[in-house]
Amino acid sequence: MKSVTFKAVSFGLMFGLVAGAIAANPQQVNQLLQTNQCPGCDLRSIPLLQASLANADLQGADLRGANLREANLSGANLSGAFLGGFFAKS
């Protein structure tokens, strides 16, 4: 699942297909997808559709505007994370 998510994120970063400007730091997005650890990262407006983020360390991360629809965030550390404007599973 991570490889599919990584391809979608890469495509979105390359072609700017996210609503609004992509503000996320591409190196930090890659770090998250490779290690599931990204405390304090700038992940604003990034498409993380169906991402497998179980037990991820996102402490203090900026996830404003991130598309987290159907993302698995069970056990993820979101303490201090900025979550305003994210898209949750409806």
For each residue, the residues with C-beta under 8 A, 3 or more apart:
1: 4 5 50 51 52
2: 5 6 33 51 52
3: 6 7
4: 1 7 8 50
5: 1 2 8 9 33 48 49 50 51 52
6: 2 3 9 10 30 33
7: 3 4 10 11
8: 4 5 11 12 47 49
9: 5 6 12 13 29 33 46 47 48
10: 6 7 13 14
11: 7 8 14 15 17
12: 8 9 15 16 17 18 22 46 47
13: 9 10 16 22 24 26 29 46
14: 10 11
15: 11 12
16: 12 13 21 22
17: 11 12 47
18: 12 22 45 46 47 67
19: 45
20: 45 65
21: 16 45
22: 12 13 16 18 44 45 46
23: 42 44 45 65
24: 13 28 29 42 43 44 45 46 66
25: 28 29 41 42 43
26: 13 29 30
27: 30 31
28: 24 25 31 32 38 41 42 43
29: 9 13 24 25 26 32 33 41 43 46
30: 6 26 27 33 34
31: 27 28 34 35 37 38 41
32: 28 29 35 36 37 38 41 43 53 56 58
33: 2 5 6 9 29 30 51
34: 30 31
35: 31 32 38
36: 32 53 54 55 56 57
37: 31 32 56 57
38: 28 31 32 35 41 43 56 57 58 61
39: 57 58 59 60 61 77
40: 59 60 61
41: 25 28 29 31 32 38 58 61 62
42: 23 24 25 28 61 62
43: 24 25 28 29 32 38 46 48 58 61 62 63 66
44: 22 23 24 62 63 64 65 66
45: 18 19 20 21 22 23 24 64 65 66
46: 9 12 13 18 22 24 29 43 66 67
47: 8 9 12 17 18 66 67
48: 5 9 43 51 53 66 67 68 71
49: 5 8 67 68 69 70 71
50: 1 4 5 69 70 71
51: 1 2 5 33 48 68 71 72
52: 1 2 5 71 72
53: 32 36 48 56 58 71 72 73 76
54: 36 72 73 74 75 76
55: 36 74 75 76
56: 32 36 37 38 53 73 76 77
57: 36 37 38 39 76 77
58: 32 38 39 41 43 53 61 63 76 77 78 81
59: 39 40 77 78 79 80 81
60: 39 40 79 80 81
61: 38 39 40 41 42 43 58 78 81 82
62: 41 42 43 44 81 82
63: 43 44 58 66 68 81 82 83 86
64: 44 45 82 83 84 85 86
65: 20 23 44 45 85 86
66: 24 43 44 45 46 47 48 63 86 87
67: 18 46 47 48 49 86 87
68: 48 49 51 63 71 73 86 87 88 89
69: 49 50 87 88 89 90
70: 49 50 89
71: 48 49 50 51 52 53 68
72: 51 52 53 54
73: 53 54 56 68 76 78
74: 54 55
75: 54 55
76: 53 54 55 56 57 58 73
77: 39 56 57 58 59
78: 58 59 61 73 81 83
79: 59 60
80: 59 60
81: 58 59 60 61 62 63 78
82: 61 62 63 64
83: 63 64 78 86
84: 64
85: 64 65
86: 63 64 65 66 67 68 83
87: 66 67 68 69
88: 68 69
89: 68 69 70
90: 69
